[in-house]
Each structure stands twice: as C-alpha cells, then as structure tokens.
Amino acid sequence: MLQTKIANIKLANCIYNASGPACSSLEELQALGQSAAGAILSKSATLAPRAGNPAPRYVDTPWGSINSMGLPNKGHAYYLAAAKELASFQKPYIVSLSGMSLADNLKMIAEMQEEENIAAIELNLSCPNLPGKPQTAYDFEQTEKVLAAVFAQNNKPLGVKLPPYFDLLHFEQMAQILNQFPLSFVSCINSIGNGLVIDWEKEETLIRPKDGFGGLGGDYIKATALANVRQFYLLLRPEISVVAVGGIKSGQDAFEHILCGAKAVQIGTHLMKTGPSCFAQISAELTAIMQAKGYQSIEDFRGKLKTA
Ligand code: DHB
C-alpha cells in the first residue's frame, strides 16, 4: 500500500529516515535496515572523518529540535564500505554526501558510483552549521556550477538536499536551474538554518556552537516544508521526484506532504526522539488514513491538493 518509486528505484515503503539523526554508525544503519523504513540513508559524509562541533550541539525542544552538529561523520570510505554490509536488508541504501568543496564532492561521487549496492546519492547542498561556510543552495550561481560539474561525470541516480526557500521568485529561480539537469529527486527541506532557541531561566542558549544559532527541525518547520514540497512539485519536471522532510511525526503529517506532491517522506527530529520504531508507527497511521479514505496507493492522492 505504501510502495513508491524514485527514479527507477523501488521502495516497499515511502517512509524512511532523513540524513542526520541515528544514521552515522554501521549499527545505526543496520537498525534502520531492520526497521519498517523503506530505505536506509546515511549521515552526510565528508572526504575525511570529522568530530564536528562542541557539545551540547543537539537539543530536543517541545516544538522540535535545534542542532549545530558540524558534520560529525566517519568519512566517505566508511559509508562506501557499509554498502556491502547493508545489502542483506534488500532495501535501497542511499548515501548522503556533503563535501567541504566541489572537488571533494566530485571525488566522493566518483567512488560511490562504482559500488553497485549504493542505490542513489543525495548530494547535500544545504548544511547550515559550518562556521564560515554558506549554504550552497542559497547561492544560485554556485548551485548551477556544482550541478554542471556533477552531471558531467555522474551515472548513478542522484538528487539534492535543499534548504528551505521563502520567496516565490527564489522557488522559480531554483526550479529553473534544477530542471536543466537529469536529477532523480530533490529532498526538501533541510533544517531552517540559524534559528535561536534559549532557556529563559538560565538566560542562555540551548546549544553551544556558533553562539547558540542552529538548524531547526520538527513542528517549527512543517508549514515551511509543506510549502517547499508543494512549490517544487508544481515547478519541477515530473521526472524529478520530490522527497519531503520537515515536521513529520504522524501518518497525518506524511499524508499532508504526499498530498502536496511528495513521492516519499523522510523522518528526522521524530526519529531522534523515538528511535527506529517510528517507521512502523507512521506507516500504520498513514495506512489507516488511506483505508478510511478508500485510497489503495499513494498515487491515488499524491499532489492532488485542492485550493479552497
Ligand atoms: C549537519 C546539519 C545539516 O543540516 C546538514 O544538512 C548536514 C550536516 C551537521 O551539522 O552535522
């Protein structure tokens, strides 16, 4: 009932993890393999391992989460080697890449392409937590340059992880760039970058890096995520799948994102709060909504949002 396809990749379940929470170590990736998730997506990898920013760097809040992890990860070779270990789960393994430079991204993509047990690459153009490094996808010229270089050498299904946009002209400008390339998918949105959550009693920030500024996830960002999913669903070529991420913690949230046009949905903050059992929970809730409405597949309602 929840099956879907991204490019030519079949997912038995359209619900899987967002890159970031609980997907850094092989043990965590295996737990995703054992869960009801429809795919396994890795933590964003850099060329070399990184320790990331000082703690506290991820805090749950009543409305979601704030983080400034700073790309702690085990390095791209680790996530490449994990592909063979994860093959037995027989679900797509997708590697997220977030190189510190275009050259790093091109090198990592070239290596990942040679591994048949990697189904796709999610190229992250939107990490907000690196001091001194802007989010690539807020620089439209640089994004076009990166994609031109990537697709000059790429032959694996590849999509991009986008930051949230807030201006209608920006959606049009970014879609016009993305439509020029043979992208398989766009995943939107990354956290709303550089929010600030504070403890009024202690009179201090919740997280330590970057003076407390960090990426927001969870309930704070659902409405912005829905808007981004809807805009890109309407503006991108239909061959480019939209993968939704932002504020999904229930079957209803997943249903709303699919109604806006999403072919799959990713879970971030809620996975961090509740662990990999969230995939069975959200799947059961989404299935119940679909049954009550008489829908047999997500294609029966995907994108069919009505305006009042
Ligand atoms: C990190 C955060 C992100 O939102 C992202 O896309 C990549 C990395 C991080 O801080 O580790």
Residues whose N, C-alpha, C, O or C-beta is under 5 A from the ligand:
A	BS01	DHB	S44 S68 M69 G70 L71 P72 N124 S126 C127 P128 N129 N190 S191 G215
